[in-house]
Structures are given as C-alpha cells and as structure tokens.
C-alpha cells in the first residue's frame, strides 16, 4: 500500500467544533483527526484493520508483545535491538512482516517491532500525548469494548481514530474497513452499556460520527468477509497475493486479547 516516506511532524490547528466536545465517544481519521480528538481524552483507540491492528491481535494471541514504530524510519533496527525484539518488514520482503498470516505462521515470538505507515505510526505518535492507548481490529472489538466498560469510568472520553490508508502523494485515503472496525468497537460499547448518560457539563453519549461508523458496521456485518475482500484495500491485498490477511482480518470477535499499550508495547492481557 502506498505511503509517504517522511516521518516529519507537522503542526495542525483545527476548529473547536471539530473536536466533538459535546460527546464522550468520538470518531475521526488519521493523525490530524486523532490529534484533534485526543486532547482531553481518557483513551485513544487506533483502528487499522488492514493490517496493523489485526497483526497486533494475532501476535497477542500468541503471547507476543508488539512495539509500534514509524514506517521507513532508519532507526528501526537499532530500536529493535535495544528492545531485544524481532523487526518485522514489509509484506514483500518475506519472513516476519506487516502480514497477520506471517505472524500466525512464525516460530517462537516474544517481542516484535512492527512498523506501518498508518496504524503503527499513529500509535507511536499518539502515545506521546494520551494517558491510555489501545489498538482495535474486528478480531478484538467486542473484547476491547468490554474491557473499557469494566475498567474506565462511565464518563470517560474515548477518541476512536480510524487510521485510513494513503494516496500516492501521501495524503489520507479514508478506508471503509477502518470505519467498519471503528463501528464494531462502538457497537461493542453500546452492547456493554457504555454511554447513554448525560454528564454534569452536558456531555453525552456518541457523536454523529460514532453513530455513523456503527451503522456502517451493522450494514457490513452480515457479509463481513465479502465486504473486506471487495473494498479497495482488500482488493489491493488480494491482488498482491495476500488474501489470507484479509480473511484473518474478518475473524470477527475471535480474540479476547485486549491491546492496551504499556511501557511502549502492546502486551497480552
């Protein structure tokens, strides 16, 4: 998938209206959207279904920890060495890679540095500014929602960040699989009884953006594998020979492993 090679940070200023402040559960896209929503949030949830979040889920199922890192950063090898971790490469490099199937098929796994242009880079960046960070895919959406409902206050502010993909010029390409994944998590929050209250400051429930994401998930759920296979990102991966990665991503609620970052890594819980 296309991605920019630069990891330089930039300054972005959004209108206060874009922060979705009246709502406890909010949804936006990419780093600019995530940076806008996460100010004051208790939890940021990064969703990158194809494939960083799914990779993390598969690795955690195997008992391995995953350390996010920016894409094409020349310091990745040194970072992995310092943390005594294996460094995953791009899919077309063979071996351990940004491919859920490669993580499922690998031998012994303990710690993996997993760069990616979207989900991993987002996690690496947002971890600097948020008190709590999770990454969610379709495989662990319900488990993560249950964890949130059990461990965070009722009035906790949750910023859901759909990672999206990239156009060839590096700009954000909203990707329907991440809207579906965000919606699955939000549907899990509803099922777990999170939200629906009104706080003393007038803040309440779910933003329209969050409600829309949940509606997209509910529409896709009856034919989830078909939707993932047929969307732009799924067709791109399948056409490149990675259809198994798409099928793994469609394993709705197959995992109970909740991916919460602690000490710079997502570790099994």
VEXKOLDREN-143243 format. One record per residue: residue in one letter; x, y, z of N, C-alpha, C, O in turn. Coordinates in steps of 0.001 Angstrom, whole numbers, padded with zeros to 6 digits. Layout:
BEGIN
> A X Y Z X Y Z X Y Z X Y Z
...
//
This chain:
BEGIN
> X 000827 -001185 000000 000000 000000 000000 000867 001242 000000 001931 001263 000619
> X 000420 002267 -000685 001219 003465 -000832 001315 004234 000469 000352 004285 001233
> X 002486 004842 000732 002691 005586 001968 003781 006601 001757 004663 006395 000922
> X 003744 007689 002491 004824 008659 002419 006051 008122 003104 005942 007287 004002
> X 007201 008574 002706 008432 008111 003330 008886 009017 004445 009747 008628 005234
> X 008335 010222 004540 008767 011156 005569 008016 010922 006864 006807 010686 006855
> X 008738 010988 007993 008119 010857 009296 008123 012187 010039 007920 012213 011253
> X 008351 013290 009333 008434 014580 009994 007091 014955 010604 006035 014688 010031
> X 007152 015586 011788 005947 016014 012468 005541 017387 011941 006384 018167 011498
> X 004248 017673 011994 003777 018951 011491 002769 019532 012467 002236 018825 013322
> X 002518 020812 012333 001572 021496 013197 000238 021599 012473 000175 021973 011301
> X -000827 021260 013194 -002160 021292 012593 -003109 021923 013597 -003138 021528 014763
> X -003879 022896 013153 -004831 023576 014023 -006233 023363 013483 -006516 023685 012329
> X -007112 022821 014315 -008484 022572 013908 -009425 023489 014670 -009090 023990 015744
> X -010582 023698 014113 -011627 024444 014795 -012084 023677 016028 -012063 022446 016045
> X -012495 024407 017056 -013018 023765 018266 -014214 022872 017946 -014431 021859 018610
> X -014988 023246 016933 -016160 022449 016554 -015771 021054 016086 -016560 020115 016192
> X -014547 020920 015564 -014113 019623 015045 -013700 018646 016142 -013446 017476 015856
> X -013628 019098 017377 -013186 018230 018474 -014301 017343 019017 -014041 016465 019839
> X -015537 017558 018571 -016682 016752 019017 -016824 016796 020542 -017117 015782 021175
> X -016614 017974 021120 -016578 018137 022573 -017872 017779 023297 -017801 017374 024457
> X -019046 017903 022688 -020247 017531 023450 -020371 016032 023719 -021258 015607 024460
> X -019487 015230 023120 -019696 013780 023140 -018563 013042 023847 -017408 013468 023820
> X -018921 011925 024482 -017930 011115 025189 -017239 010121 024272 -016092 009752 024525
> X -017902 009679 023220 -017325 008730 022258 -017286 009430 020905 -018321 009804 020353
> X -016061 009602 020376 -015829 010435 019191 -015055 009636 018150 -014340 008694 018493
> X -015193 010005 016891 -014508 009312 015794 -013933 010331 014822 -014604 011286 014432
> X -012679 010112 014438 -012055 010901 013378 -011042 010040 012630 -010834 008868 012946
> X -010412 010668 011615 -009498 009952 010714 -008070 010469 010837 -007844 011676 010927
> X -007107 009546 010842 -005696 009873 010667 -005098 010685 011797 -005728 010914 012829
> X -003856 011119 011576 -003114 011823 012619 -003726 013187 012927 -003841 013557 014095
> X -004118 013936 011910 -004722 015236 012165 -006031 015086 012938 -006280 015809 013903
> X -006856 014148 012508 -008109 013904 013224 -007861 013386 014624 -008519 013808 015575
> X -006905 012463 014754 -006593 011919 016065 -006058 012970 017016 -006446 013010 018183
> X -005173 013819 016528 -004617 014879 017357 -005698 015862 017791 -005637 016422 018885
> X -006687 016065 016926 -007790 016967 017253 -008679 016387 018345 -009089 017103 019258
> X -008978 015092 018257 -009916 014463 019192 -009305 014116 020535 -010006 014130 021547
> X -008025 013808 020573 -007458 013183 021763 -007110 014163 022871 -006843 013734 023994
> X -007104 015452 022600 -006860 016423 023655 -007973 016313 024700 -009138 016579 024403
> X -007612 015922 025912 -008590 015744 026972 -009241 014381 027007 -010060 014118 027888
> X -008902 013504 026073 -009492 012161 026064 -008836 011266 027119 -007655 011420 027429
> X -009606 010342 027658 -009081 009367 028612 -008472 008160 027907 -007586 007501 028450
> X -008942 007875 026710 -008470 006726 025938 -008510 007059 024458 -009507 007580 023959
> X -007421 006756 023753 -007410 006813 022292 -007401 005387 021759 -006667 004535 022259
> X -008213 005133 020751 -008336 003802 020157 -008008 003911 018676 -008756 004530 017919
> X -006909 003324 018261 -006478 003360 016870 -006982 002112 016153 -006793 000992 016629
> X -007624 002312 015006 -008199 001211 014232 -007538 001158 012864 -007671 002083 012063
> X -006823 000070 012603 -006168 -000153 011303 -006361 -001620 010948 -005490 -002455 011193
> X -007516 -001918 010368 -007931 -003313 010151 -007013 -004041 009176 -006711 -005217 009375
> X -006559 -003343 008108 -005681 -003957 007103 -004366 -003185 007008 -004186 -002393 006083
> X -003399 -003415 007995 -003454 -004625 008793 -002808 -004495 010175 -002734 -005491 010895
> X -002332 -003293 010579 -001571 -003205 011816 -002347 -003726 013025 -001821 -004538 013787
> X -003590 -003273 013214 -004343 -003688 014394 -004605 -005191 014393 -004584 -005832 015443
> X -004849 -005747 013213 -005050 -007193 013108 -003757 -007935 013427 -003787 -008972 014089
> X -002628 -007418 012966 -001335 -008022 013302 -001112 -008046 014814 -000674 -009052 015371
> X -001420 -006928 015468 -001249 -006870 016920 -002117 -007924 017590 -001665 -008620 018500
> X -003345 -008041 017149 -004256 -009029 017727 -003725 -010451 017579 -003757 -011233 018529
> X -003239 -010781 016389 -002696 -012126 016152 -001465 -012371 017018 -001315 -013447 017596
> X -000583 -011373 017110 000627 -011523 017925 000283 -011711 019398 000879 -012551 020072
> X -000671 -010937 019901 -001054 -011073 021301 -001675 -012432 021576 -001468 -013003 022647
> X -002435 -012959 020620 -002981 -014311 020788 -001873 -015336 020975 -002071 -016368 021617
> X -000708 -015046 020410 000428 -015966 020504 001320 -015661 021714 002357 -016296 021905
> X 000909 -014693 022518 001674 -014363 023708 002818 -013402 023480 003657 -013230 024364
> X 002876 -012772 022321 003965 -011855 021984 003556 -010412 022251 002376 -010069 022182
> X 004540 -009571 022556 004339 -008132 022702 004693 -007454 021384 005587 -007908 020670
> X 003987 -006358 021058 004224 -005622 019819 004568 -004183 020159 003856 -003515 020909
> X 005681 -003716 019589 006114 -002335 019770 005861 -001577 018468 006457 -001915 017446
> X 005000 -000568 018477 004762 000212 017251 005943 001113 016940 006687 001521 017832
> X 006104 001421 015647 007222 002261 015214 006858 002881 013873 006116 002273 013101
> X 007367 004087 013572 007052 004725 012289 007553 003903 011100 008453 003072 011227
> X 006956 004155 009970 007270 003450 008723 008530 004021 008084 008707 005239 008037
> X 009396 003158 007596 010604 003544 006872 011487 004504 007677 012121 005401 007121
> X 011513 004299 008973 012391 005079 009843 013724 004350 009937 013762 003161 010252
> X 014808 005049 009669 016118 004406 009630 016571 003912 010996 017537 003154 011083
> X 015900 004322 012057 016288 003875 013393 015616 002592 013839 015787 002177 014985
> X 014847 001947 012951 014067 000776 013360 014943 -000381 013835 014625 -001025 014835
> X 016038 -000652 013131 016893 -001779 013526 017509 -001552 014901 017541 -002465 015727
> X 017993 -000348 015148 018567 -000042 016458 017501 -000114 017546 017753 -000603 018647
> X 016327 000372 017229 015221 000328 018194 014890 -001117 018567 014720 -001438 019743
> X 014801 -001984 017556 014503 -003392 017813 015615 -004044 018633 015340 -004822 019546
> X 016869 -003728 018311 017990 -004309 019045 017961 -003881 020510 018188 -004699 021401
> X 017683 -002604 020761 017638 -002110 022142 016545 -002792 022951 016680 -002986 024159
> X 015473 -003150 022279 014352 -003773 022981 014348 -005290 022857 013387 -005956 023241
> X 015443 -005827 022311 015575 -007289 022171 014347 -007875 021492 013740 -008833 021972
> X 014003 -007278 020373 012803 -007671 019640 013146 -007977 018191 014139 -007488 017654
> X 012306 -008795 017569 012416 -009033 016135 011827 -007840 015390 010849 -007239 015835
> X 012419 -007510 014275 011917 -006412 013454 011147 -006976 012273 011706 -007700 011449
> X 009860 -006642 012191 009047 -007074 011056 009272 -006131 009881 009452 -004928 010064
> X 009260 -006684 008683 009476 -005895 007483 008203 -005736 006683 007134 -006127 007152
> X 008282 -005174 005492 007112 -005078 004612 006705 -006453 004099 007500 -007392 004119
> X 005473 -006563 003644 004974 -007853 003181 005844 -008467 002086 006094 -009673 002092
> X 006300 -007647 001155 007014 -008201 000009 008469 -008548 000329 009228 -008947 -000554
> X 008850 -008393 001602 010217 -008733 001980 010383 -010166 002422 011508 -010625 002620
> X 009263 -010897 002586 009336 -012270 003066 009566 -012308 004566 009972 -011312 005164
> X 009305 -013462 005174 009521 -013609 006606 008502 -012830 007417 007405 -012536 006945
> X 008878 -012502 008638 008002 -011763 009535 007743 -010374 008959 008680 -009658 008609
> X 006457 -009993 008862 006133 -008753 008159 004817 -008191 008655 004199 -008708 009586
> X 004413 -007120 008007 003128 -006500 008288 002023 -007333 007634 001239 -006840 006822
> X 001990 -008586 008009 001044 -009551 007474 000567 -010423 008626 001378 -011129 009226
> X -000717 -010398 008953 -001208 -011268 010019 -000864 -012738 009782 -000573 -013471 010727
> X -000899 -013167 008519 -000579 -014569 008224 000862 -014893 008574 001146 -015994 009045
> X 001784 -013954 008354 003192 -014213 008687 003380 -014318 010191 004187 -015126 010650
> X 002661 -013529 010962 002758 -013604 012421 002136 -014893 012945 002626 -015477 013912
> X 001071 -015327 012315 000419 -016574 012734 001302 -017776 012414 001295 -018761 013153
> X 002058 -017708 011325 002867 -018843 010880 004272 -018848 011470 004977 -019852 011362
> X 004693 -017748 012090 006074 -017636 012576 006351 -018615 013701 005439 -019128 014349
> X 007637 -018859 013915 008048 -019703 015032 007834 -018972 016344 006873 -018218 016490
> X 008722 -019192 017292 008594 -018577 018606 008596 -017049 018493 009447 -016464 017823
> X 007635 -016421 019157 007530 -014961 019164 007468 -014472 020601 006700 -014988 021412
> X 008292 -013460 020911 008222 -012839 022226 007989 -011337 022138 007085 -010799 022778
> X 008820 -010664 021333 008681 -009219 021151 008912 -008896 019677 009865 -009378 019065
> X 008023 -008070 019118 008096 -007737 017704 007969 -006224 017542 007028 -005620 018056
> X 008909 -005618 016831 008766 -004226 016405 008058 -004257 015055 008534 -004887 014110
> X 006917 -003573 014970 006057 -003693 013791 005771 -002317 013201 004753 -001706 013526
> X 006657 -001823 012337 006390 -000528 011687 005237 -000648 010686 005039 -001692 010065
> X 004494 000433 010548 003500 000519 009473 003247 001992 009201 003453 002830 010079
> X 002799 002317 007981 002632 003729 007625 001432 004393 008272 001354 005621 008306
> X 000493 003606 008786 -000750 004189 009284 -000976 003856 010763 -000712 004695 011624
> X -001454 002665 011068 -001776 002344 012451 -000600 002414 013397 -000713 002991 014479
> X 000533 001834 013012 001693 001822 013894 002243 003222 014090 002557 003622 015211
> X 002362 003971 012991 002853 005340 013097 001924 006192 013963 002389 007023 014743
> X 000619 005988 013827 -000347 006706 014650 -000170 006377 016128 -000141 007275 016969
> X -000053 005095 016442 000127 004688 017832 001402 005281 018409 001409 005786 019531
> X 002474 005218 017643 003759 005746 018096 003636 007238 018404 004212 007717 019380
> X 002896 007968 017586 002754 009409 017765 001784 009749 018887 002101 010575 019743
> X 000612 009130 018899 -000404 009481 019888 -000013 009063 021291 -000459 009669 022265
> X 000822 008024 021408 001249 007566 022741 001979 008656 023503 002072 008598 024729
> X 002498 009650 022792 003210 010757 023455 002262 011659 024232 002687 012339 025166
> X 000988 011675 023862 000091 012714 024374 -001150 012198 025084 -001838 012984 025735
> X -001470 010909 024989 -002701 010407 025605 -002374 009560 026831 -001326 008916 026869
> X -003256 009549 027837 -002973 008760 029040 -003097 007259 028834 -002473 006476 029550
> X -003900 006858 027856 -004136 005432 027617 -004401 005240 026134 -005126 006017 025513
> X -003796 004180 025567 -003888 003946 024124 -004181 002473 023863 -003561 001589 024454
> X -005131 002224 022973 -005460 000865 022549 -005437 000806 021033 -005576 001826 020358
> X -005261 -000392 020506 -005466 -000594 019079 -006486 -001716 018905 -006430 -002735 019594
> X -007408 -001514 017983 -008574 -002386 017842 -008739 -002799 016394 -008524 -002010 015474
> X -009125 -004052 016211 -009497 -004569 014895 -010820 -005307 015057 -011411 -005289 016137
> X -011278 -005941 014016 -012530 -006698 014112 -012387 -007908 015028 -013358 -008329 015657
> X -011177 -008471 015107 -010966 -009682 015912 -011147 -009426 017406 -011576 -010322 018133
> X -010828 -008218 017879 -010891 -007973 019323 -011794 -006795 019691 -011685 -006251 020790
> X -012681 -006402 018784 -013519 -005222 019028 -014406 -005399 020254 -014444 -004517 021111
> X -015113 -006510 020357 -016021 -006713 021485 -015246 -006869 022790 -015653 -006331 023820
> X -014135 -007598 022754 -013340 -007793 023968 -012815 -006461 024492 -012803 -006221 025699
> X -012381 -005596 023573 -011862 -004295 023991 -012978 -003422 024547 -012782 -002729 025546
> X -014135 -003446 023918 -015274 -002677 024423 -015663 -003154 025824 -015963 -002331 026689
> X -015663 -004447 026057 -015979 -004978 027385 -014944 -004514 028412 -015289 -004167 029542
> X -013662 -004511 028003 -012601 -004053 028905 -012802 -002591 029274 -012665 -002214 030438
> X -013127 -001770 028283 -013352 -000353 028532 -014514 -000162 029506 -014409 000609 030460
> X -015615 -000862 029264 -016779 -000722 030129 -016483 -001160 031559 -017039 -000611 032510
> X -015602 -002152 031706 -015290 -002677 033039 -014230 -001871 033775 -014183 -001897 035005
> X -013375 -001152 033044 -012200 -000546 033674 -012161 000978 033656 -011397 001574 034415
> X -012958 001622 032815 -012939 003082 032745 -014218 003655 033342 -015258 002997 033318
> X -014155 004868 033875 -015369 005484 034418 -016437 005652 033347 -016143 005708 032152
> X -017677 005731 033799 -018783 005860 032851 -018644 007098 031991 -019037 007098 030824
> X -018077 008170 032572 -017976 009413 031821 -016642 009580 031101 -016311 010684 030670
> X -015867 008494 030965 -014581 008575 030264 -014788 009012 028820 -015752 008613 028166
> X -013869 009835 028338 -013906 010300 026954 -013042 009373 026098 -011869 009153 026399
> X -013623 008843 025047 -012947 007868 024186 -012859 008439 022779 -013872 008752 022154
> X -011632 008569 022293 -011382 009077 020937 -010995 007913 020047 -009919 007337 020210
> X -011857 007562 019110 -011613 006462 018185 -011021 007045 016909 -011625 007913 016279
> X -009844 006569 016530 -009122 007120 015390 -009008 006060 014303 -008252 005099 014447
> X -009744 006226 013233 -009635 005336 012076 -008386 005728 011295 -008253 006870 010857
> X -007479 004785 011126 -006171 005112 010540 -006267 005500 009078 -005599 006437 008642
> X -007093 004789 008311 -007145 005026 006878 -005886 004559 006176 -004994 003976 006791
> X -005826 004822 004879 -004676 004476 004048 -004118 005755 003421 -004447 006855 003866
> X -003282 005620 002396 -002646 006771 001763 -002799 006731 000250 -002696 005675 -000374
> X -003046 007895 -000323 -002932 008046 -001760 -001447 008121 -002129 -000608 008321 -001251
> X -001110 007963 -003412 000304 008000 -003798 001041 009265 -003387 002259 009232 -003211
> X 000330 010386 -003227 001011 011620 -002825 001140 011759 -001313 001612 012782 -000818
> X 000718 010724 -000574 000870 010725 000877 -000312 011260 001643 -000320 011196 002872
> X -001318 011789 000959 -002486 012301 001663 -003379 011150 002123 -003320 010042 001589
> X -004200 011441 003118 -005052 010419 003718 -006115 009913 002751 -006800 010697 002094
> X -006240 008593 002674 -007347 007966 001945 -008252 007273 002951 -007882 006210 003448
> X -009424 007822 003277 -010336 007118 004185 -010627 005719 003650 -010906 005543 002464
> X -010559 004739 004526 -010668 003339 004123 -011847 002703 004850 -011893 002705 006080
> X -012796 002161 004099 -014038 001698 004700 -013803 000596 005730 -014576 000477 006681
> X -012743 -000222 005562 -012508 -001279 006539 -012239 -000716 007935 -012575 -001351 008934
> X -011636 000468 008007 -011371 001067 009312 -012632 001704 009899 -012798 001742 011118
> X -013513 002200 009041 -014801 002679 009534 -015621 001507 010068 -016302 001637 011085
> X -015559 000366 009385 -016247 -000832 009857 -015680 -001269 011207 -016431 -001588 012128
> X -014346 -001281 011318 -013714 -001685 012572 -014045 -000740 013711 -014325 -001181 014826
> X -014014 000567 013437 -014395 001542 014458 -015842 001312 014887 -016165 001374 016073
> X -016708 001047 013908 -018108 000803 014225 -018326 -000454 015041 -019211 -000495 015896
> X -017521 -001491 014784 -017632 -002723 015574 -017300 -002456 017041 -017981 -002949 017940
> X -016250 -001675 017271 -015877 -001325 018640 -016977 -000499 019304 -017327 -000746 020458
> X -017517 000470 018589 -018561 001322 019154 -019829 000509 019427 -020485 000718 020448
> X -020177 -000405 018537 -021313 -001288 018791 -021075 -002123 020051 -022005 -002401 020808
> X -019815 -002519 020264 -019478 -003243 021485 -019661 -002384 022725 -020121 -002875 023755
> X -019306 -001105 022638 -019521 -000200 023765 -021011 -000084 024090 -021402 -000100 025257
> X -021834 000031 023054 -023277 000103 023263 -023780 -001168 023933 -024559 -001112 024884
> X -023327 -002316 023429 -023761 -003592 023991 -023312 -003756 025442 -023990 -004401 026243
> X -022163 -003166 025769 -021626 -003270 027130 -022212 -002220 028060 -021888 -002201 029248
> X -023069 -001346 027543 -023719 -000352 028382 -022934 000917 028580 -023239 001693 029487
> X -021906 001159 027739 -021114 002387 027857 -021827 003515 027124 -022270 003338 025989
> X -021940 004672 027769 -022600 005797 027127 -024084 005843 027449 -024577 005078 028278
> X -024781 006735 026794 -026204 006869 027019 -026557 007741 028211 -027739 007948 028485
> X -025563 008261 028931 -025782 009126 030085 -025594 010581 029662 -025184 010872 028539
> X -025903 011481 030584 -025583 012888 030358 -024802 013390 031557 -025295 013353 032684
> X -023582 013860 031318 -022721 014342 032386 -023166 015732 032845 -023971 016393 032190
> X -022615 016158 033998 -022993 017453 034556 -022666 018602 033611 -023347 019627 033614
> X -021612 018427 032793 -021236 019510 031878 -022002 019449 030560 -021697 020184 029621
> X -023003 018564 030495 -023819 018467 029292 -023310 017474 028261 -023992 017207 027272
> X -022106 016916 028480 -021551 015953 027516 -022354 014656 027591 -022807 014260 028665
> X -022521 014014 026473 -023323 012800 026458 -022879 011887 025342 -022305 012335 024350
> X -023144 010612 025504 -023071 009556 024535 -022155 009673 023336 -020977 010008 023458
> X -022717 009393 022186 -021963 009150 020964 -022132 010292 019966 -023239 010782 019742
> X -021024 010702 019376 -021091 011738 018346 -021787 011192 017099 -021834 009976 016913
> X -022324 012055 016244 -022887 011572 014979 -021875 010768 014163 -022249 009817 013477
> X -020590 011148 014235 -019559 010395 013526 -019454 008976 014070 -019245 008029 013312
> X -019599 008830 015388 -019554 007500 016003 -020792 006685 015641 -020695 005491 015358
> X -021938 007327 015653 -023186 006640 015280 -023119 006176 013825 -023563 005075 013500
> X -022562 007017 012953 -022447 006653 011545 -021515 005451 011360 -021808 004553 010571
> X -020387 005435 012091 -019467 004291 011988 -020149 003011 012431 -019971 001965 011808
> X -020931 003083 013505 -021641 001891 013972 -022651 001420 012927 -022817 000218 012723
> X -023318 002351 012273 -024277 001970 011233 -023583 001276 010064 -024122 000328 009493
> X -022385 001748 009709 -021618 001100 008639 -021264 -000328 009034 -021394 -001244 008222
> X -020821 -000527 010268 -020510 -001883 010731 -021751 -002771 010685 -021693 -003899 010197
> X -022856 -002269 011186 -024070 -003097 011224 -024524 -003482 009826 -025060 -004572 009628
> X -024315 -002595 008848 -024664 -002921 007465 -023714 -003961 006883 -024120 -004802 006081
> X -022434 -003900 007295 -021424 -004802 006733 -021391 -006161 007408 -020980 -007143 006789
> X -021814 -006241 008658 -021618 -007458 009451 -022177 -008730 008808 -021505 -009760 008864
> X -023363 -008717 008203 -023885 -009971 007647 -023020 -010571 006542 -023088 -011775 006298
> X -022210 -009757 005872 -021323 -010264 004821 -019937 -009635 004969 -019381 -009054 004036
> X -019415 -009777 006169 -018199 -009068 006538 -017006 -009470 005679 -016283 -008605 005184
> X -016795 -010757 005498 -015652 -011210 004699 -015771 -010696 003268 -014784 -010255 002680
> X -016970 -010753 002711 -017186 -010259 001347 -016893 -008767 001253 -016295 -008307 000280
> X -017313 -008015 002260 -017065 -006573 002265 -015570 -006270 002322 -015081 -005403 001597
> X -014850 -006980 003181 -013418 -006729 003283 -012689 -007162 002017 -011763 -006482 001573
> X -013093 -008273 001438 -012476 -008733 000196 -012758 -007772 -000967 -011931 -007606 -001864
> X -013947 -007141 -000936 -014362 -006317 -002064 -013974 -004858 -001982 -014011 -004156 -002992
> X -013597 -004376 -000787 -013238 -002966 -000667 -011878 -002715 -001313 -011148 -003657 -001622
> X -011544 -001450 -001513 -010320 -001103 -002238 -009077 -001718 -001607 -008249 -002297 -002309
> X -008941 -001598 -000297 -007759 -002136 000378 -007717 -003656 000294 -006653 -004240 000087
> X -008877 -004299 000454 -008932 -005750 000369 -008600 -006256 -001024 -007909 -007264 -001169
> X -009080 -005576 -002037 -008764 -005969 -003410 -007276 -005782 -003700 -006658 -006585 -004398
> X -006717 -004702 -003149 -005292 -004463 -003343 -004464 -005590 -002740 -003545 -006103 -003378
> X -004792 -005973 -001509 -004044 -007043 -000854 -004265 -008383 -001544 -003314 -009132 -001766
> X -005509 -008687 -001882 -005807 -009961 -002538 -005110 -010047 -003890 -004574 -011094 -004257
> X -005120 -008952 -004621 -004454 -008930 -005923 -002957 -009117 -005830 -002326 -009599 -006770
> X -002381 -008733 -004685 -000943 -008903 -004476 -000595 -010256 -003868 000570 -010528 -003579
> X -001605 -011105 -003672 -001353 -012437 -003141 -001517 -012578 -001645 -001069 -013565 -001062
> X -002165 -011587 -001002 -002304 -011617 000460 -003759 -011716 000886 -004169 -011081 001858
> X -004539 -012508 000165 -005930 -012706 000517 -006107 -013308 001899 -007111 -013043 002559
> X -005152 -014115 002352 -005243 -014714 003690 -005242 -013645 004771 -005882 -013812 005809
> X -004526 -012541 004536 -004519 -011454 005508 -005899 -010828 005647 -006311 -010460 006747
> X -006606 -010709 004540 -007955 -010153 004570 -008896 -011094 005317 -009739 -010648 006095
> X -008749 -012388 005079 -009609 -013360 005751 -009376 -013354 007262 -010326 -013471 008036
> X -008125 -013220 007683 -007828 -013149 009120 -008456 -011890 009713 -009008 -011920 010813
> X -008368 -010794 008982 -008942 -009537 009467 -010452 -009638 009659 -011018 -008901 010466
> X -011115 -010540 008928 -012564 -010690 009002 -013021 -011622 010114 -014214 -011907 010218
> X -012108 -012103 010946 -012448 -013042 012028 -013082 -012280 013197 -012444 -012056 014225
> X -014314 -011897 013024 -014994 -011028 013980 -015065 -011654 015370 -015596 -012751 015547
> X -014517 -010934 016355 -014581 -011295 017775 -014004 -012670 018066 -014458 -013353 018985
> X -013003 -013082 017288 -012329 -014359 017531 -011293 -014267 018641 -010812 -015297 019114
> X -010940 -013067 019066 -009867 -012908 020050 -010359 -012187 021297 -011140 -011240 021213
> X -009892 -012648 022454 -010160 -011976 023725 -008981 -011126 024172 -009014 -010548 025258
> X -007927 -011040 023341 -006718 -010307 023713 -006938 -008809 023490 -007107 -008360 022356
> X -006933 -008051 024570 -007137 -006607 024509 -005771 -005930 024398 -004882 -006182 025212
> X -005608 -005078 023400 -004299 -004475 023095 -004233 -003070 023692 -004608 -002092 023045
> X -003756 -002982 024924 -003553 -001711 025614 -002046 -001477 025704 -001302 -002365 026118
> X -001597 -000279 025317 -000167 -000001 025363 000286 000303 026789 -000347 001071 027514
> X 001385 -000314 027163 002019 -000048 028449 003517 -000200 028264 003975 -001197 027706
> X 004278 000771 028724 005732 000702 028574 006182 000675 027141 007217 000086 026829
> X 005425 001304 026251 005791 001363 024843 005430 000154 024026 005819 000065 022862
> X 004692 -000791 024602 004358 -002022 023883 002918 -002435 024155 002367 -002175 025224
> X 002330 -003080 023168 001073 -003788 023366 001417 -005192 023828 002108 -005933 023129
> X 000928 -005560 025020 001259 -006855 025584 -000016 -007634 025880 -001077 -007034 026057
> X 000073 -008967 025937 -001128 -009766 026200 -001768 -009402 027537 -001066 -009187 028526
> X -003088 -009332 027569 -003857 -009088 028802 -004864 -010207 029003 -005612 -010197 029981
//
